[in-house]
Amino acid sequence: MPEANPLTTALAAALSITHDTTAGRFGAVVDGLACECDYRLQGGVMWLTHTGVPAALGGRGIAAALVKAALDWARAQGLKVQPQCSYVAVYMRRHPETQDLLAP
């Protein structure tokens, strides 16, 4: 299994990522701006529906840190994942260690 990206791992540790299970959202506030990764649960599958980071914060790895937090949580809960968000789909293609989470 490939090692975690140290930059994303360090950023995730530095970010204060919250998880609102009622809203189905992993979030963080960076420089006063809200960033999010939204999902819904259905039948043991976590449907990742949207990842949003304001353009002013782009390129810092914030979206990757949010998606990693969501995927880590899905794994811990024994869930499969269905990416509906294009960012999540690309993230999972680039991180082979997440392929076992993909819903059939």
N, C-alpha and C positions, 0 to 999 in steps of 0.2 A: 504494500500500500504506500503511495507517495506521501511524503511528509507535508504537513500543512504549510501554506505560504506564511513565512514569518511576519511579513508586513501586514497581511490581513489579520493574523492572529494577534499581533501587537495592537493594531487599530481597534479590534473588537474588545480587547482588554481595556484600552484607553477610553472607548466610547461607553457611555452609560446606556446600554440597550435595554429597553423595557419590553415586556411581553404582556399584552392585554388579551387574555383568552376570550373575554366576552366580545370584544370587537374583532378578534382574529387579526391581531396586528403586532408585529415586532417594530419598535420605533426607537428613534434617537433624536435629540435636539442638538444640533451642531451650529455654533455661532448664531443662536437664536432661531434657526430654521429647522422645520420638522422634516424628518426623513422616515420612510416607512416601507415595510414589506408586509403586504396583506395576504390573508389566506382564509379559506373556509374548510371545514371538516365535513366529510361525508363518507360513511361506510368504511372507516379505517384508512381513508385517503386524505392527505392534506393537499388541497388544491391551492397552489401559490398563484394568486390572481394579479398582483400588482406590486411593483417595486418603484418607489419614487424618491428621488434625491434632487433638490433644487440645482439648477444649472450652475449657480455660484459655488456649489460644493462638489461639482463633478470632478472625477479623476483622482479623488482621495482614497478610494477603496471603501467608501461608506456603504454603498449598495452591496458590495461583496461581503462585508462584515454582517450586514443585516440578513442576507440570504444564508450565510454560514450559520448564524444563530438559529434561523428557522429550520434548516436542515438538521442541525445538531439536536434540536428539540424533537423533530419528527422521528429521528433515529431512537432517541431515548424513550419515546412513547410507543415505539413499535409500529409507526405509521409508514405507509408508502406515500410517495409524492407524485403529483401530477402538475408539471409546470404549465400554467396558462400565460404567464408573463414571459415575454421574449428574453428579458434579461436573465431570468432564472433558468430558462432552457439553455442559453449559451453558457452560463456559469456551470451548469451540471455537465455539459459536453466537455468543458475545459477541465473539469475535476473528476477524473475517472473514479476516485474513491467514493463518489456519490451515486454511481450508477446502480448500485444494489437497492437504492431507495425508490427508483422509478416504478410507478404503478404499471402493471401489465396493460 
